[in-house]
């Protein structure tokens, strides 16, 4: 039986809006080995708008790898060995419910989603209790296909809470030299980790709120004293939160569409008639499908979905559907004139801004197809 961890100090992450994209922390293999130490910590989250608003100093907790959101990007090569030491620094949490319900929210484990490895190496039935540490070794076969995958918590009864809250990161099996056309290999590359996060899920996790409100609201502003339910809200329940003097602060609870840990970041792209950029994007989520609309003024070409290269590639597409756990590898070119181009979902929720800066970069991509073939490919992609 593992020792129970004492409550440890935690980091704070402030969610910003309309700021330059924060690059992912990247850990890459050397000489055939990537040796990683991942800690599972409490992470205190706050929103920049909330901190600036009167009576809005509320923060909330989630769980994160290495005290950051999202987890680091792990880059390996075919034939490498990946060794991950996972240390659970969370505090004790009892069994909250029956087997097929929310339970053991501070017990965790790790799943490498997409890797072709032995189930003995990637065992999702392992349970890492608070205070425990475990090391797992993954031998990546020499002919493993390159592609973008991800890793995340997979403890039954806690997966939704932990992954939706941030216990996830990208896992890239890099392309061996010469395995892709040189025009693609030479392109600048940007990694995007997309989360849909609710600071308190007002729709689907009523059980969690009812049974474990103190755990979820460990660091609410001291003025927050009560919460109440009514039956006129979405899905039959609506939750209001009031301060001690009766001020409703329910507006502070919202859904965040986060890219690399922040809202609506600005992603800089080079300008010019042939300035393509390669985007690798993973949806680290457990809920709701998201359709990303075509951006007026931008061209996009699909390379791979879920770590598998499409054929033919690159091929044009008008919109991109990402379901929980999906990944997409595509090219984008906006402009050529400098300016901002907003990328939105089908509900017109802004996700990020592609900002084209000046430049004469010549990063051409081999996509010279007839117009009728391009239209057919677009329909196939859809």
C-alpha positions, 0 to 999 in steps of 0.5 A, a space after each residue: 500500500 502506497 503512503 498517503 501524500 501530504 498536501 504539497 505546495 502548488 503552482 498557479 496558472 493564469 489563463 490569458 486572452 489575446 496574447 501571443 501563443 505560448 509554445 509547448 514545453 518539448 522533451 525530446 529523446 537523445 541517443 534512443 532514450 527519452 527519460 521523463 519524470 511526470 508529477 501529478 500536481 494540484 494546479 491553481 487556475 485563475 482567469 485574467 478577466 476574473 482577477 481584474 473584475 471586482 469581487 472576482 478573485 475566485 480561483 479553482 483547482 485542477 490536476 496537471 502534469 509538472 505543475 503546468 497546463 498542458 503537459 509537455 510534448 514528448 518527441 520520440 523516434 521509431 526504435 526509441 525507448 520511452 521511460 516515464 516515471 509518474 509521481 502522484 503528488 495529489 492529496 488523499 481522496 476517498 471512494 466517492 461512488 460505485 464502480 461505474 461512477 465518479 470515484 477516486 479522483 486523486 488516484 491516477 495512471 497513464 495511457 499512451 494513446 496511439 502508440 503501438 506498444 504491448 498492453 503489458 507496457 501500457 496497462 490502464 488497469 494500474 492504479 497509482 495512489 496518492 503519494 506513490 511513484 511508478 515507472 513504465 517503459 515503452 519500447 517503440 518498434 523500429 518501423 513504428 509509423 510517424 505521427 501525432 499521438 497523446 498521453 493522458 490519465 486513464 483511471 476508471 471513474 476519474 478519467 473524465 475529471 482528470 483529462 478534462 482538467 488538464 492531465 494530458 499532453 502530446 506524444 509525437 513519433 517524429 518522421 525519420 529523415 527522408 520519409 516525407 517530401 523535402 518541401 514538407 520537412 522544411 516548413 516551420 512547425 507549430 504545435 497546438 494543444 486544444 482543451 475544452 475546460 469548465 471550471 465547474 461543469 454545470 451540466 454533466 457533473 451534478 453528482 460531483 458537485 453535490 457529493 464533493 463540492 468542498 474538494 472542487 472549491 478548495 480555494 474559492 474567495 472567502 466571501 463565497 458562502 452558499 450555492 443553490 439549485 433551481 430547475 429552470 436551467 440547461 439540462 434541468 439544473 442551474 447552479 448559482 453561487 452567492 457571496 456571503 452578502 448575497 451577490 450571485 457570482 455564477 457568471 464566473 463559471 464558464 467553459 474555456 476553449 484553451 489553446 496551449 493553456 490560454 484563450 484565443 491566443 495569437 499565432 503568428 504566420 509568415 506572410 508571402 504568396 507561398 508561406 505555408 506553415 505546418 500545424 500539429 493539433 491535438 484535442 485533449 478532451 473528453 467531451 463535445 465534438 468541435 468543427 473548426 470552420 474555414 477561415 476567409 483569406 486562408 488556405 488549408 491542406 490536410 496531411 494526417 488525421 489521428 497520427 495516420 497520413 492521408 492519401 493523397 496528401 496534402 489535400 484541401 479541406 474547408 473545415 476540420 472536425 475534431 472529436 475528443 482525442 482526435 489529432 490533425 496535421 495540416 498546412 495553412 497559408 493566410 494572406 499574403 497581406 499582413 493582418 489577423 484571421 480569426 479561426 472559429 468553431 461552428 458555433 462561431 466561438 473564436 478559438 485563435 487568431 492567425 496573425 500574418 506578419 510581413 515576409 518573403 518566405 518561399 515555403 512552397 508545398 506540392 499541391 498543384 491539382 486541377 480545380 475539379 480534383 481539388 473540389 473532389 478532395 475537399 468533399 472527401 475530407 469533409 
